[in-house]
Amino acid sequence: MQRRRLERCRRELARRGSAAMTISAVARQFGFSSAAHFSRAFRRMYGMSPAEWREKALRDAEPTSSEGAAAHRAGAEPHVPRPGLFPARRTSGTPGTAAA
């Protein structure tokens, strides 16, 4: 449940239109009653603070090429590896193939 709320907050923080909203307001919007608790949980899940994420997301949202502009129009979020997720296992044989 908390993971889903954190994911929603992460998406909201990356949205250009929410830049005027405080991080505490975003946290409250998705059910976190304490900004400190939200910040600790966010850092544990994503390896950076909500402010760092917002800054990176907004900076990465600036298109630098026609490809970047297309991704921006499509609403693509910047890729940030999430600690704690299991990497895809490779099968023997074909390199780059993930096991099912």
Buried (B, 14 or more C-beta within 10 A) or exposed (E): EEEEBBBBBBBBBBBEEBEEBEBBEBBBBBEBEEBEEBBEBBBEBBBBBBEBBBEBBBEBBEEEEEEBEEBBEEEEBEEBEEEEEEEEEEEEEEEEEEEE
